[in-house]
Amino acid sequence: MYRRPKLYTSYEQETQLLPTWTQKGLAGAFIAVLFLLPFDIPVITDPIPGLGWLPIFGDGIPVVRFLGDGEWIRVTSQVLVLAIAALGLNLLSGVAGQVSLGHAFFMGVGACTAAYLGGHADSQVWGHSLPIWIWLPGAGIAAALVGIIVSPVAVRVRGIYLAIVTLGLVFVGIHLGNMSFGRKIAGPPSLGREFQDLDIRLWKEETPLINMSDDGRWLFFDVTEEQKRYLFFLVLAIGFTVLAKNLVRTRTGRAWQAIRDRDIAAEVMGVPDFKSKLEAFAISSFFAGIAGALVVSLSGHLLSDEFNLFFSVEFIAILLIGGAGTTSGALIGTFFVIMIPRFVEEFTRWLADAEGGVSGAVANAILTGGEGDFGFVSSGIESQGWPLSVADWNVVLFGVLIIVFLIFEPLGLFGIWIKVRNYWKGWPFSY
């Protein structure tokens, strides 16, 4: 209601995705910024001589320059793709409470299925050259079917034992990819196979309906291949976010939360434990399969060992840092985990060029240029042993952040946002 946004008169009002007009407005503005991110907003300059009613559009104003630049748009696209996988793992681990370290395995199943259905066949690999509207959903369905097959074994254990079972799936997937029939799908172990483009076709015609692999022009904007892929991933990420949020509000989502909080009590109350866990594995695997196909489409190359244990651990870090059990936490955590390494890399390069002043002192304390220095991070991207390279330093940061959030803020960044929001809503009162 007006001026009383938290006064609900029905259950439907209380369970809305965006219950207040403020949330609706901010969400709409945020989505608009995301769509305009890679472009410059056209600016009206002088009208055409003799046609005063026709404006001339200038070069434009950037929306968020550093995220929309060519060198950053690929990283931003990676955030959107991995957010889909993080949403799936959040449904399984955050909402249903089933610990899984095998999320990368299901992503690999989706990637291999997409390559098999949509890739081109030759003497070394299999493929059927099917359009994207077949191989992309097929990647999710294949991963969901594998999740259904695995779930009867996985749901009979819990806690650390479930984590060990799902952990084994990652190594099984890598082994299968290196076998003879696995090479026919994923390509040679060291070389992989080239992945198909994202062109949208009705069937196998040579000219696509929407060309996603070349530069073009849409309305007032010159659109590059990277920008087209970004917009495609953005639409999918928004769709899967709405789907995940709605699943949590359904009867199935409430059953998952009951099992997470107290599975024995939930089963006594009539919640089908086995069926609910199977559904959680299947739906989470579907999300992972779609994300796996999109990850490979972004890189353009499929490698059998790409979906390894570190990839699975990265998603655990996303949930722990962002906030397990919440859709917003999965999205925030994905942005944080994927962007922080790039921010650290750029910050390290900036420190390497700093001379004198406070920035110079910080650079001398952190960076090292050789033996005898007190710094512990090398300004190079790669190094052996000590000092740490930027890549190794990022791994250390992830480990430290996971420990810090587990001890001091189990709800992650989303929990910090809740505390800040509640503080300002209650200010100047402390209760």
C-alpha positions as CSV (number, residue, x, y, z in Angstrom):
1,M,0.0,0.0,0.0
2,Y,1.0,3.6,-0.5
3,R,3.3,4.8,2.3
4,R,2.9,1.4,4.0
5,P,4.8,-0.9,1.7
6,K,5.2,-3.7,4.2
7,L,1.5,-3.9,5.1
8,Y,0.3,-7.0,3.3
9,T,-3.3,-8.1,3.1
10,S,-2.8,-11.4,1.3
11,Y,-0.3,-14.2,1.0
12,E,0.1,-13.3,-2.7
13,Q,1.2,-9.8,-1.9
14,E,3.8,-10.9,0.6
15,T,5.3,-13.5,-1.8
16,Q,5.8,-11.2,-4.8
17,L,9.1,-11.1,-6.4
18,L,9.3,-7.3,-5.9
19,P,6.7,-6.4,-3.3
20,T,7.3,-2.6,-3.2
21,W,7.3,0.0,-5.9
22,T,10.8,1.1,-4.9
23,Q,12.1,-2.4,-5.6
24,K,10.3,-2.5,-8.9
25,G,11.7,0.8,-10.0
26,L,15.3,0.0,-8.9
27,A,15.1,-3.4,-10.6
28,G,13.8,-1.8,-13.8
29,A,16.5,0.8,-13.8
30,F,19.2,-1.8,-13.1
31,I,18.1,-4.0,-15.9
32,A,18.0,-1.0,-18.3
33,V,21.6,-0.1,-17.3
34,L,22.6,-3.8,-17.9
35,F,21.2,-3.7,-21.5
36,L,22.8,-0.3,-22.2
37,L,26.1,-1.3,-20.6
38,P,28.1,-2.0,-23.8
39,F,26.8,1.0,-25.7
40,D,27.0,4.8,-25.6
41,I,23.7,6.6,-25.1
42,P,23.1,8.7,-28.3
43,V,23.3,12.5,-27.7
44,I,21.2,14.8,-29.8
45,T,23.3,17.5,-31.4
46,D,22.5,20.1,-34.1
47,P,19.6,19.3,-36.5
48,I,20.2,18.6,-40.1
49,P,20.3,21.8,-42.2
50,G,17.0,22.3,-44.0
51,L,15.3,19.5,-41.9
52,G,15.1,21.1,-38.5
53,W,12.8,18.4,-37.1
54,L,15.4,15.6,-37.7
55,P,18.2,15.4,-35.0
56,I,21.7,14.3,-35.5
57,F,23.0,11.8,-32.9
58,G,26.5,12.4,-31.7
59,D,29.0,9.8,-30.4
60,G,27.1,9.4,-27.1
61,I,27.8,9.1,-23.4
62,P,29.0,5.8,-21.9
63,V,26.8,4.1,-19.3
64,V,29.4,2.3,-17.2
65,R,32.6,2.7,-19.2
66,F,35.0,0.2,-17.7
67,L,32.5,-2.7,-17.7
68,G,31.3,-1.9,-21.2
69,D,34.7,-1.6,-22.8
70,G,35.8,-4.3,-25.2
71,E,38.4,-5.8,-22.8
72,W,35.9,-5.9,-20.0
73,I,32.7,-7.0,-21.8
74,R,34.0,-10.5,-22.1
75,V,34.6,-10.7,-18.3
76,T,31.1,-9.3,-17.8
77,S,29.7,-11.9,-20.1
78,Q,31.5,-14.6,-18.1
79,V,29.8,-13.3,-15.0
80,L,26.3,-13.7,-16.6
81,V,27.1,-17.2,-17.8
82,L,28.5,-18.4,-14.4
83,A,25.6,-16.8,-12.6
84,I,23.3,-19.3,-14.2
85,A,25.4,-22.2,-12.9
86,A,25.6,-20.5,-9.5
87,L,21.8,-20.2,-9.4
88,G,21.5,-23.9,-10.0
89,L,24.0,-24.8,-7.3
90,N,22.2,-22.4,-4.9
91,L,18.9,-24.3,-5.5
92,L,20.7,-27.6,-4.6
93,S,23.0,-26.5,-1.8
94,G,21.6,-23.2,-0.5
95,V,17.9,-24.0,-0.7
96,A,17.7,-27.8,-0.5
97,G,20.8,-28.1,1.7
98,Q,22.5,-30.8,-0.4
99,V,26.3,-30.3,-0.4
100,S,27.7,-30.8,-3.9
101,L,31.3,-30.6,-5.1
102,G,30.4,-32.0,-8.5
103,H,28.7,-29.0,-10.2
104,A,31.6,-28.8,-12.7
105,F,30.8,-32.4,-13.8
106,F,27.2,-31.5,-14.8
107,M,28.5,-28.4,-16.6
108,G,30.9,-30.7,-18.5
109,V,28.0,-33.0,-19.5
110,G,26.1,-30.0,-20.9
111,A,29.1,-28.7,-22.8
112,C,29.8,-32.1,-24.4
113,T,26.2,-32.6,-25.3
114,A,26.0,-29.2,-26.9
115,A,29.2,-29.9,-28.8
116,Y,27.8,-33.3,-30.0
117,L,24.5,-31.9,-31.1
118,G,25.6,-28.6,-32.6
119,G,29.2,-29.2,-33.6
120,H,30.4,-30.1,-37.0
121,A,31.5,-33.7,-37.6
122,D,34.9,-34.6,-39.1
123,S,37.3,-37.6,-39.0
124,Q,38.2,-36.9,-35.3
125,V,34.9,-35.8,-33.6
126,W,31.2,-36.4,-33.8
127,G,28.6,-33.8,-34.5
128,H,25.2,-33.2,-36.0
129,S,25.3,-29.4,-36.8
130,L,21.9,-28.8,-35.2
131,P,20.6,-25.3,-34.5
132,I,21.0,-23.6,-31.1
133,W,17.3,-24.0,-30.2
134,I,18.1,-27.8,-30.1
135,W,21.6,-28.0,-28.7
136,L,21.2,-25.5,-25.9
137,P,18.1,-27.0,-24.3
138,G,19.5,-30.4,-25.1
139,A,22.6,-29.6,-23.0
140,G,20.4,-28.8,-20.0
141,I,18.2,-31.9,-20.5
142,A,21.1,-34.2,-20.8
143,A,22.7,-32.9,-17.6
144,A,19.3,-33.2,-15.8
145,L,19.0,-36.8,-16.9
146,V,22.5,-37.6,-15.6
147,G,21.5,-35.8,-12.4
148,I,18.5,-38.0,-12.1
149,I,20.6,-41.1,-12.6
150,V,23.1,-40.1,-10.0
151,S,20.7,-38.7,-7.4
152,P,19.4,-42.1,-6.1
153,V,22.9,-42.9,-4.9
154,A,23.7,-39.4,-3.7
155,V,20.5,-38.7,-1.8
156,R,21.1,-41.8,0.5
157,V,24.0,-40.0,2.1
158,R,24.4,-36.5,3.6
159,G,26.9,-34.0,4.8
160,I,30.6,-34.8,4.1
161,Y,29.7,-38.2,2.6
162,L,27.5,-36.5,0.0
163,A,30.3,-34.0,-0.8
164,I,32.7,-36.9,-1.3
165,V,30.3,-38.7,-3.6
166,T,29.8,-35.7,-5.8
167,L,33.5,-34.9,-5.7
168,G,34.1,-38.3,-7.4
169,L,31.9,-37.3,-10.3
170,V,34.4,-34.6,-11.3
171,F,37.3,-37.1,-11.7
172,V,34.9,-39.6,-13.4
173,G,34.0,-36.9,-15.9
174,I,37.7,-36.0,-16.7
175,H,38.5,-39.7,-17.1
176,L,35.6,-40.3,-19.5
177,G,36.6,-37.2,-21.5
178,N,40.1,-38.8,-22.0
179,M,38.7,-42.1,-23.2
180,S,38.4,-43.0,-26.9
181,F,34.6,-42.2,-27.2
182,G,35.1,-39.1,-25.0
183,R,37.6,-37.8,-27.5
184,K,35.1,-38.2,-30.3
185,I,32.9,-35.6,-28.4
186,A,35.4,-33.4,-26.6
187,G,38.3,-33.7,-29.0
188,P,41.9,-34.6,-28.2
189,P,42.8,-34.1,-24.5
190,S,45.4,-31.4,-25.1
191,L,43.7,-29.7,-28.1
192,G,40.0,-30.1,-27.6
193,R,37.6,-29.1,-30.4
194,E,36.3,-25.9,-31.8
195,F,32.8,-25.0,-30.5
196,Q,30.0,-23.8,-32.7
197,D,28.8,-20.2,-32.8
198,L,25.6,-18.8,-31.4
199,D,24.0,-18.0,-34.7
200,I,20.2,-18.6,-34.6
201,R,18.9,-20.7,-37.4
202,L,15.6,-22.5,-38.2
203,W,17.5,-25.6,-39.2
204,K,20.8,-26.0,-41.1
205,E,20.5,-23.2,-43.6
206,E,23.7,-21.4,-44.4
207,T,22.3,-17.9,-43.8
208,P,21.1,-17.6,-40.1
209,L,18.1,-15.6,-39.0
210,I,20.2,-13.7,-36.5
211,N,23.9,-13.6,-37.1
212,M,25.7,-13.6,-33.7
213,S,29.3,-14.1,-35.1
214,D,29.7,-10.9,-37.1
215,D,29.6,-7.2,-36.3
216,G,26.4,-5.3,-37.3
217,R,24.2,-2.3,-36.6
218,W,21.0,-2.3,-34.5
219,L,19.0,0.9,-34.5
220,F,21.4,3.7,-33.5
221,F,24.1,1.3,-32.2
222,D,27.0,-0.4,-33.9
223,V,27.0,-3.9,-32.4
224,T,30.1,-6.1,-32.2
225,E,30.2,-9.8,-31.8
226,E,31.1,-9.5,-28.2
227,Q,28.2,-7.2,-27.5
228,K,25.7,-9.5,-29.2
229,R,26.9,-12.4,-27.1
230,Y,26.7,-10.2,-24.0
231,L,23.0,-9.3,-24.8
232,F,22.2,-13.0,-25.5
233,F,23.7,-14.1,-22.2
234,L,22.0,-11.2,-20.3
235,V,18.5,-12.3,-21.6
236,L,19.2,-15.9,-20.5
237,A,20.6,-14.8,-17.1
238,I,17.5,-12.7,-16.4
239,G,15.2,-15.6,-17.4
240,F,17.0,-18.1,-15.2
241,T,17.1,-15.7,-12.3
242,V,13.3,-15.2,-12.5
243,L,12.9,-19.0,-12.8
244,A,15.1,-19.7,-9.8
245,K,13.3,-17.1,-7.7
246,N,9.9,-18.5,-8.6
247,L,11.0,-22.0,-7.9
248,V,11.9,-21.0,-4.3
249,R,8.3,-19.7,-3.9
250,T,6.6,-22.8,-5.1
251,R,5.5,-25.9,-3.1
252,T,8.6,-27.6,-4.3
253,G,10.9,-24.8,-3.1
254,R,9.2,-24.8,0.3
255,A,9.7,-28.6,0.5
256,W,13.4,-28.1,-0.3
257,Q,13.8,-25.5,2.5
258,A,12.0,-27.8,5.0
259,I,14.4,-30.6,4.1
260,R,17.4,-28.3,4.5
261,D,16.3,-27.1,7.9
262,R,15.2,-30.5,9.3
263,D,14.9,-33.4,6.9
264,I,13.5,-36.0,9.3
265,A,10.9,-33.6,10.7
266,A,9.9,-32.6,7.1
267,E,9.4,-36.2,6.1
268,V,7.3,-36.8,9.2
269,M,5.1,-33.9,8.2
270,G,4.6,-35.4,4.7
271,V,7.3,-33.9,2.6
272,P,8.6,-36.6,0.1
273,D,12.3,-36.6,1.0
274,F,13.6,-38.8,-1.8
275,K,11.4,-37.1,-4.5
276,S,12.3,-33.6,-3.4
277,K,16.0,-34.3,-3.4
278,L,15.8,-35.9,-6.8
279,E,14.0,-32.8,-8.2
280,A,16.7,-30.6,-6.6
281,F,19.5,-32.6,-8.3
282,A,17.7,-32.6,-11.7
283,I,16.9,-28.9,-11.8
284,S,20.3,-27.9,-10.5
285,S,21.9,-30.1,-13.1
286,F,19.7,-28.5,-15.8
287,F,21.0,-25.0,-14.8
288,A,24.6,-26.4,-14.8
289,G,24.2,-28.0,-18.3
290,I,23.0,-24.8,-19.8
291,A,25.8,-22.8,-18.2
292,G,28.4,-25.4,-19.3
293,A,27.3,-25.0,-22.9
294,L,27.4,-21.2,-22.7
295,V,30.9,-21.3,-21.0
296,V,32.3,-23.2,-23.9
297,S,30.5,-21.0,-26.4
298,L,32.2,-18.0,-24.8
299,S,35.7,-19.4,-25.0
300,G,35.1,-21.0,-28.4
301,H,37.0,-24.2,-27.5
302,L,36.0,-27.3,-25.6
303,L,38.7,-29.1,-23.5
304,S,38.0,-32.3,-21.6
305,D,39.7,-31.2,-18.4
306,E,38.2,-27.7,-18.4
307,F,35.5,-28.6,-15.9
308,N,37.8,-29.7,-13.0
309,L,37.7,-29.7,-9.2
310,F,38.9,-26.0,-8.9
311,F,35.9,-25.0,-11.1
312,S,33.5,-26.7,-8.6
313,V,35.3,-25.1,-5.6
314,E,34.9,-21.8,-7.3
315,F,31.1,-22.1,-7.2
316,I,31.3,-23.1,-3.5
317,A,33.2,-19.9,-2.9
318,I,30.5,-18.0,-4.9
319,L,27.8,-19.2,-2.6
320,L,29.8,-18.7,0.6
321,I,30.9,-15.2,-0.2
322,G,27.6,-14.1,-1.8
323,G,25.2,-15.8,0.6
324,A,23.9,-19.3,0.3
325,G,20.1,-19.8,0.1
326,T,19.4,-16.5,-1.6
327,T,19.1,-15.7,-5.3
328,S,20.6,-12.2,-4.8
329,G,23.5,-13.8,-2.9
330,A,24.3,-16.1,-5.8
331,L,24.3,-13.2,-8.2
332,I,26.4,-10.9,-6.0
333,G,28.8,-13.7,-5.2
334,T,29.3,-14.5,-8.9
335,F,30.1,-10.9,-9.7
336,F,32.5,-10.6,-6.8
337,V,34.4,-13.9,-7.4
338,I,34.8,-13.4,-11.1
339,M,35.6,-9.7,-11.1
340,I,37.9,-9.6,-8.1
341,P,40.8,-11.4,-9.8
342,R,40.6,-8.9,-12.7
343,F,40.4,-6.0,-10.2
344,V,43.4,-7.4,-8.3
345,E,45.4,-7.8,-11.6
346,E,44.6,-4.2,-12.6
347,F,45.4,-2.9,-9.1
348,T,48.8,-4.8,-9.2
349,R,49.7,-3.2,-12.5
350,W,48.8,0.2,-11.2
351,L,51.0,-0.3,-8.1
352,A,53.8,-1.5,-10.3
353,D,53.8,1.9,-12.0
354,A,53.4,3.9,-8.8
355,E,56.3,6.1,-7.7
356,G,56.5,8.0,-4.4
357,G,53.7,9.0,-2.0
358,V,51.2,6.7,-0.4
359,S,50.8,4.5,-3.5
360,G,54.5,4.1,-3.8
361,A,54.8,3.0,-0.1
362,V,51.9,0.5,-0.6
363,A,53.6,-0.8,-3.7
364,N,56.9,-1.3,-1.8
365,A,55.1,-3.2,1.0
366,I,53.2,-5.5,-1.3
367,L,55.2,-5.9,-4.5
368,T,58.7,-7.2,-4.9
369,G,61.0,-6.7,-7.8
370,G,63.6,-9.2,-6.8
371,E,65.5,-10.9,-3.9
372,G,65.8,-8.9,-0.7
373,D,62.6,-7.0,-1.0
374,F,59.9,-7.2,1.6
375,G,57.0,-7.6,-0.8
376,F,55.3,-11.0,-1.2
377,V,53.6,-10.5,-4.6
378,S,55.3,-10.4,-8.0
379,S,54.1,-7.8,-10.5
380,G,54.2,-10.5,-13.2
381,I,51.2,-12.7,-13.9
382,E,53.2,-15.9,-13.5
383,S,55.9,-16.8,-11.2
384,Q,57.4,-19.9,-9.6
385,G,57.1,-20.4,-5.9
386,W,57.9,-17.3,-3.9
387,P,57.0,-14.4,-4.4
388,L,53.4,-15.1,-5.3
389,S,52.2,-14.4,-8.8
390,V,48.9,-12.5,-9.3
391,A,47.1,-15.7,-10.1
392,D,48.4,-17.4,-6.9
393,W,47.6,-14.3,-4.9
394,N,44.0,-14.5,-6.1
395,V,43.8,-18.1,-5.0
396,V,45.1,-17.1,-1.5
397,L,42.5,-14.3,-1.4
398,F,39.7,-16.8,-2.2
399,G,40.8,-19.1,0.6
400,V,41.0,-16.2,3.1
401,L,37.6,-14.8,2.1
402,I,35.9,-18.2,2.5
403,I,37.4,-18.6,6.0
404,V,36.5,-15.0,7.0
405,F,32.9,-15.2,5.7
406,L,32.3,-18.7,7.3
407,I,33.5,-17.4,10.7
408,F,32.2,-13.8,10.8
409,E,29.3,-13.6,8.2
410,P,27.7,-16.9,7.2
411,L,25.2,-15.1,5.0
412,G,28.0,-13.6,3.0
413,L,27.7,-10.2,1.2
414,F,24.0,-10.5,1.2
415,G,24.0,-10.7,5.0
416,I,26.2,-7.6,5.1
417,W,23.7,-5.8,2.9
418,I,20.8,-6.8,5.1
419,K,22.6,-5.5,8.2
420,V,23.3,-2.1,6.5
421,R,19.7,-1.9,5.2
422,N,18.3,-2.6,8.6
423,Y,20.6,-0.2,10.3
424,W,19.5,2.8,8.1
425,K,15.9,1.8,8.4
426,G,16.1,1.8,12.1
427,W,18.3,4.8,12.5
428,P,18.6,6.6,15.0
429,F,17.2,3.8,17.1
430,S,19.3,0.8,17.9
431,Y,16.4,-1.7,18.0
